[in-house]
Amino acid sequence: MGIEVYVGQISGMVSEDEMRKLFSVVGTVSSVHLVIDPVSGESRGCGYVRMSSEEEAREAIDLLNGARLGDRQIVVKHAPPKTFRKKGH
């Protein structure tokens, strides 16, 4: 299943493939998801990377937080837990 890390301050010019390449340096990347605004179709400047283990996720946070990707310094931290709400609440 893997562990997700949150990535912020992503340049709108960065692709999911570029994110995958960067995070592959620290371990196995299961998936990459850039958050896209549904109205404009543009990047919201953040995304999620799923690493194959907790250890790799911690290493990604330790090594890549503050790293340069494209023209920006990215923020890498634990992804907040997902919460599900029933419809109508």
Wavefront OBJ file of the C-alpha trace (Angstrom):
o trace
v 0.000 0.000 0.000
v 2.768 2.502 0.853
v 2.992 5.743 2.780
v 2.116 9.146 1.315
v 4.124 12.298 1.766
v 2.815 15.772 1.017
v 4.854 17.977 -1.319
v 4.222 21.726 -1.375
v 5.613 24.793 -3.145
v 5.747 22.924 -6.476
v 6.260 25.031 -9.589
v 3.428 24.813 -12.105
v 6.005 23.747 -14.683
v 6.939 20.519 -12.839
v 5.507 17.234 -14.142
v 4.608 14.043 -12.293
v 7.536 12.353 -14.082
v 9.985 14.933 -12.691
v 8.566 14.373 -9.196
v 8.907 10.607 -9.625
v 12.562 10.953 -10.705
v 13.427 13.123 -7.697
v 11.752 10.865 -5.125
v 13.122 7.689 -6.744
v 16.542 8.743 -5.455
v 15.450 7.810 -1.911
v 13.340 4.725 -2.634
v 10.561 3.077 -4.563
v 7.807 5.443 -5.662
v 4.409 3.734 -5.880
v 2.524 6.754 -7.235
v 2.670 10.512 -7.789
v -0.317 12.849 -7.831
v -0.179 16.575 -8.546
v -3.235 18.498 -7.327
v -4.903 20.279 -10.248
v -7.532 23.003 -9.934
v -10.718 21.603 -11.528
v -11.819 24.996 -12.861
v -8.586 26.401 -14.314
v -6.860 23.079 -15.013
v -3.659 24.513 -13.516
v -1.505 23.071 -10.762
v -2.341 24.124 -7.216
v 1.366 23.903 -6.342
v 1.129 20.766 -4.257
v 0.886 17.020 -4.593
v 1.401 13.639 -3.002
v 4.035 10.976 -3.481
v 3.420 7.449 -2.224
v 6.607 5.702 -1.118
v 6.699 1.914 -0.698
v 7.558 1.974 3.036
v 7.460 4.166 6.140
v 11.267 4.163 6.202
v 11.473 5.484 2.634
v 8.843 8.127 3.401
v 10.869 9.331 6.407
v 14.027 9.393 4.298
v 12.242 11.391 1.570
v 11.140 13.944 4.181
v 14.608 14.154 5.733
v 16.519 14.411 2.459
v 14.141 16.243 0.118
v 12.463 18.847 2.331
v 13.974 22.103 1.096
v 15.365 20.538 -2.100
v 15.168 22.489 -5.337
v 12.767 21.165 -7.967
v 12.463 23.315 -11.047
v 12.690 26.928 -9.945
v 11.450 26.428 -6.363
v 12.421 24.934 -3.037
v 9.851 22.266 -2.204
v 8.346 21.383 1.173
v 8.107 17.669 1.969
v 6.271 16.397 5.050
v 3.979 13.622 6.252
v 0.661 13.714 4.443
v -2.274 14.416 6.742
v -4.514 11.393 7.296
v -7.457 11.205 4.959
v -10.851 11.752 6.524
v -14.031 10.548 4.951
v -17.401 12.143 5.505
v -20.768 10.752 4.647
v -22.656 12.696 2.003
v -25.002 15.262 3.458
v -22.865 15.908 6.564
l 1 2 3 4 5 6 7 8 9 10 11 12 13 14 15 16 17 18 19 20 21 22 23 24 25 26 27 28 29 30 31 32 33 34 35 36 37 38 39 40 41 42 43 44 45 46 47 48 49 50 51 52 53 54 55 56 57 58 59 60 61 62 63 64 65 66 67 68 69 70 71 72 73 74 75 76 77 78 79 80 81 82 83 84 85 86 87 88 89
